Amino acid sequence: MHHTQHPLGSDFTAASTAAEVLAGIDLSGTHAVITGGHAGLGLETTRALSTAGASITVGSRHPDRAAAALAGIAGVEVSRLDLLDPTSIDAFAARYLDSGRPLHILVNNAGLPLPERLVRDARGYEPQFATNHLGHFQLTLGLLPALRAAHGARVVNVSSGGHRLSDIRWDDPHFTTGYDGHLAYGQSKTANVLFAVELDRRWSQDGIRGYAVHPGVVVGTKLNNSVGEELQRAMGLLDESGRPVVAPDRGIKSPQQGASTIVFAAASPLLAGIGGVYLKDNDISPLDEDPAPIAFGTDQDPPADVVPYAIDPRAARRLWEMSEELIKASAPVVSHVAGQVTRPWR
């Protein structure tokens, strides 16, 4: 398979921070949208892009909570966005388009933690696929006029080395038979990569480039906390005192290091003229053509290079077409686990 997953040899490493990656880059006059940009990696991404001069709209299901978390960061506004609610997504996109601003950077960052059991939204969709992929897919299509108006835009999908857990389950993406939360997460992260590949193919002629990013394993995010302290210890993510481990050479990073590859995708001039690629450690990831199984729940250093099925152009086109059909369902969405409403956490 022909591919463009060839490292550039950037001067940055796994230990580089977002501030280091953006040093000397002036984003004044640049407009960005970051979903979940008020927590975890999203918050670090917002801080870094704001410091470089960008104006940022943060999409959040809890605008008041987000505004409090973002207090003191210049050039940031908050707009309500619930990625499990198609009506909310359309309303967010409409508000942004009505503002008349171009959109230079879209960071599709928000996501769900691992659920304890299968839940479904009102359309019958599995929630990780619905939130991590379909919600962002609908949002990106809705913001296309603003992306075109930028005359040079980047769409950054925050994926994960966890894409290696599962290809797209073409015959059963919503787990109508059997359920495994880790496979559901892996499928959604594979979808993030395939989405970037096909977006770049379709829209690069309009100056819109797509990227998928593995930020690294960042202890303390709600995603990693959702597996529990015992498993985090077994995976070597917490030390004997329960403190987060930071070992970027093993792919385990601080939030500032985790955000670095996101802002590298969003703004680095090293990627000029390049798109449709999966990034890790502030560079293009090599292609792992013979991936070993992931030993989840052990202290094995998590492999994160991209695997062939995640960049297959035929699969990318197939996913885009399937996603277009799936987002046509626009009923209001409410999901329940043991009677509790489940919503995106960022």
C-alpha positions in Angstrom: 0.0 0.0 0.0 1.3 3.4 -1.0 1.4 5.7 2.0 2.9 8.9 3.3 3.7 7.7 6.9 7.4 8.7 6.7 8.9 10.6 9.6 10.2 14.1 8.9 13.0 14.1 11.3 11.7 17.1 13.2 13.9 18.6 15.9 11.3 17.8 18.6 11.0 14.7 20.7 8.5 12.8 22.9 9.7 15.1 25.8 9.0 18.4 23.9 6.2 20.5 25.3 3.5 22.5 23.5 5.2 25.7 24.4 8.4 24.5 22.8 6.7 23.4 19.7 5.0 26.8 19.2 8.1 28.9 20.1 8.5 31.6 17.5 5.1 30.9 15.8 2.8 33.8 15.7 -0.9 32.9 15.5 -2.3 36.4 15.7 -5.4 36.7 13.5 -5.9 32.9 13.6 -9.2 31.5 14.7 -9.5 28.0 16.3 -12.2 25.8 17.6 -11.3 23.2 20.3 -13.9 20.7 21.5 -13.4 20.0 25.2 -10.8 22.7 25.3 -11.3 23.4 29.0 -10.1 20.1 30.5 -7.1 17.7 30.3 -5.2 17.9 27.0 -7.8 20.2 25.6 -7.0 22.8 28.3 -3.3 22.6 27.6 -3.9 22.9 23.9 -6.1 26.0 24.5 -3.4 27.6 26.7 -0.6 27.0 24.2 -2.5 28.3 21.1 -3.8 31.3 23.1 -0.2 32.1 24.2 0.8 32.0 20.5 -1.9 34.6 19.7 -4.8 32.5 18.4 -8.5 33.4 19.2 -10.2 30.3 20.4 -13.8 29.0 20.7 -14.1 26.2 23.1 -17.0 23.8 22.7 -18.3 22.4 26.0 -21.5 20.8 27.2 -21.2 22.9 30.4 -20.3 26.4 29.3 -20.3 27.9 32.8 -17.9 25.2 34.1 -15.7 25.6 31.0 -15.6 29.4 31.4 -14.4 29.0 35.0 -11.6 26.6 34.0 -10.5 29.0 31.2 -10.6 32.2 33.3 -7.5 34.2 32.7 -6.6 32.7 29.3 -6.7 35.5 26.7 -8.8 35.4 23.5 -11.0 32.5 24.5 -14.8 32.2 24.4 -17.1 29.3 25.2 -20.0 28.0 23.2 -22.3 25.1 24.1 -21.7 21.8 22.4 -22.9 18.3 23.2 -21.3 15.8 20.8 -24.0 13.2 21.6 -26.8 15.6 20.5 -27.0 16.3 16.7 -29.2 19.3 17.3 -26.5 20.8 19.6 -23.8 20.2 17.1 -25.8 21.9 14.3 -26.5 24.9 16.6 -22.8 25.3 17.5 -21.8 25.2 13.9 -24.5 27.7 13.0 -23.5 30.1 15.7 -19.9 30.0 14.5 -20.8 30.5 10.8 -23.1 33.4 11.8 -20.1 35.1 13.4 -18.5 35.5 10.0 -15.1 34.4 11.2 -13.0 32.0 9.2 -11.7 28.9 10.9 -8.0 28.2 10.6 -7.7 25.4 13.2 -10.3 22.8 14.3 -9.1 20.5 17.1 -11.5 17.5 17.5 -10.4 16.7 21.0 -13.3 15.8 23.3 -14.0 12.2 24.1 -15.7 9.7 26.4 -14.0 7.7 29.2 -14.3 3.9 29.0 -17.9 3.0 30.0 -18.5 0.2 32.5 -21.1 -1.4 30.2 -22.7 -0.9 26.9 -25.1 2.1 26.6 -26.7 3.4 23.5 -28.0 6.8 22.4 -31.5 7.4 21.2 -30.4 6.4 17.7 -29.1 3.1 19.0 -25.5 4.0 18.5 -22.6 2.9 20.7 -21.5 6.1 22.6 -17.8 6.1 22.0 -18.2 5.8 18.3 -21.0 8.3 18.4 -19.1 10.9 20.4 -15.4 10.4 19.5 -16.1 10.0 15.7 -19.6 10.8 14.5 -20.1 13.9 16.6 -16.9 15.3 15.3 -17.6 14.2 11.8 -21.0 16.1 11.9 -19.3 19.1 13.5 -16.5 19.3 10.9 -19.0 19.1 8.0 -21.0 21.8 9.6 -18.0 24.1 9.9 -16.8 23.5 6.3 -17.7 27.0 5.0 -15.6 28.6 7.7 -12.7 26.2 7.1 -12.8 27.1 3.4 -13.0 30.8 4.2 -9.6 30.5 6.0 -7.8 29.8 2.7 -5.5 27.4 4.6 -7.0 25.4 7.5 -6.1 22.3 9.5 -8.4 19.8 11.1 -6.7 17.8 14.0 -8.4 14.7 15.2 -7.1 13.5 18.6 -6.7 9.8 18.1 -4.6 7.3 20.1 -2.3 4.4 19.9 -5.4 2.6 21.1 -6.5 2.5 17.5 -4.4 -0.7 17.4 -7.0 -2.4 19.5 -9.6 -2.6 16.8 -10.3 -1.9 13.1 -13.8 -0.6 12.2 -16.4 -3.3 12.9 -18.0 -2.8 9.5 -20.8 -5.3 10.1 -21.5 -4.3 13.7 -20.0 -0.9 14.6 -22.5 -0.5 17.5 -21.9 -3.8 19.1 -25.3 -5.4 18.7 -23.7 -8.7 19.5 -21.3 -8.8 22.5 -19.5 -5.8 23.9 -16.0 -4.9 24.8 -15.3 -1.3 25.9 -11.7 -1.4 24.9 -12.5 -2.6 21.4 -15.2 0.1 21.2 -12.6 2.7 22.2 -10.1 1.3 19.7 -12.7 1.4 16.9 -13.5 5.1 17.6 -9.8 6.0 17.5 -9.3 4.1 14.2 -12.2 6.1 12.9 -10.4 9.3 13.9 -7.5 8.4 11.8 -9.5 7.2 8.8 -11.5 10.4 9.0 -8.4 12.5 8.7 -7.1 10.5 5.7 -10.3 10.9 3.7 -10.9 14.5 4.8 -7.4 15.4 3.4 -8.2 13.6 0.1 -11.5 15.4 -0.3 -10.7 18.9 0.9 -7.0 19.5 0.4 -7.8 21.2 -2.9 -9.6 23.8 -0.8 -6.5 24.3 1.4 -7.9 22.2 4.2 -5.5 19.5 5.6 -6.4 16.7 8.0 -4.3 15.1 10.7 -4.7 12.4 13.4 -2.7 12.6 16.6 -1.5 10.2 19.2 -0.7 12.5 22.2 0.8 9.8 24.4 -0.5 8.3 27.6 -1.2 11.2 30.0 -2.0 10.1 33.6 -4.7 12.2 35.2 -7.0 12.6 32.3 -10.5 11.3 32.8 -9.9 8.7 30.1 -7.0 7.1 31.9 -8.6 7.6 35.4 -11.6 5.6 34.1 -9.6 2.3 34.2 -9.0 2.7 38.0 -6.0 3.1 40.2 -5.2 -0.6 40.4 -4.9 -1.1 36.7 -2.9 2.2 36.3 -0.4 0.8 38.8 -0.2 -2.5 36.9 0.4 -0.5 33.7 3.2 1.5 35.3 1.3 4.7 35.1 1.4 5.4 38.9 4.4 5.0 41.2 4.3 3.3 44.6 3.0 6.5 46.2 0.2 6.8 43.7 1.8 9.7 41.9 1.6 10.0 38.1 4.7 8.6 36.2 6.2 10.9 33.5 8.4 8.9 31.2 8.1 10.3 27.6 10.6 7.8 26.3 8.0 5.2 27.2 5.1 7.2 25.7 3.9 8.3 29.2 3.7 12.1 29.3 2.8 15.2 31.2 -0.2 17.2 29.9 2.2 19.8 28.4 4.1 17.0 26.6 0.8 15.4 25.5 -0.5 18.6 24.0 2.7 19.1 22.0 1.8 16.9 19.1 -1.7 18.3 18.9 -0.3 21.9 18.5 2.4 20.5 16.2 -0.4 19.3 13.9 -2.3 22.5 14.3 0.4 25.0 13.5 3.9 23.6 12.7 5.3 24.9 9.4 7.1 21.5 9.1 3.7 20.1 7.9 3.2 22.6 5.2 2.0 20.8 2.1 1.5 17.5 4.0 -1.8 16.0 5.3 -3.7 12.9 5.8 -1.1 11.5 8.2 -1.0 10.1 11.8 1.4 11.9 14.1 3.1 10.9 17.3 6.0 12.5 19.3 5.9 15.7 17.2 6.6 13.9 13.9 4.9 11.7 11.4 4.6 8.2 12.8 6.2 5.3 10.9 3.9 2.6 9.6 4.0 -0.6 11.7 3.3 -3.2 9.1 3.5 -6.1 11.5 1.9 -5.0 14.7 2.2 -7.1 17.8 -0.9 -7.6 20.0 -1.4 -5.1 22.8 -0.9 -6.6 26.2 -3.5 -4.4 28.0 -3.2 -4.2 31.7 0.5 -4.8 31.9 3.5 -2.6 32.3 4.5 -3.2 28.7 5.3 0.1 27.0 2.3 0.9 24.9 3.0 0.7 21.1 1.6 3.6 19.3 2.8 3.6 15.7 0.0 3.6 13.1 -1.1 0.3 11.6 -2.1 -0.3 8.0 -5.9 -0.6 8.5 -6.1 2.8 10.0 -4.7 4.6 6.9 -6.2 2.4 4.2 -7.7 4.9 1.7 -10.5 2.5 0.7 -11.5 2.0 4.3 -11.3 5.8 4.8 -13.7 6.4 1.9 -16.0 3.7 3.1 -16.1 5.1 6.7 -16.9 8.6 5.3 -19.8 7.3 3.3 -21.1 5.2 6.3 -20.8 8.2 8.6 -22.8 10.4 6.2 -25.6 7.9 6.4 -25.4 7.5 10.2 -25.6 11.3 11.0 -28.8 11.6 9.0 -30.5 10.4 12.2 -31.0 13.5 14.2 -33.2 12.6 17.2 -32.4 14.2 20.5 -30.0 12.0 22.4 -30.1 10.7 26.0 -28.1 7.6 27.1 -28.5 5.8 30.4 -26.3 3.6 32.6 -28.1 2.4 35.8 -30.5 5.3 35.4 -27.8 7.9 35.1 -27.5 10.1 32.0 -24.2 9.6 30.3 -22.6 12.5 28.4 -19.3 13.5 27.0 -16.9 14.3 29.8 -15.0 17.1 28.2 
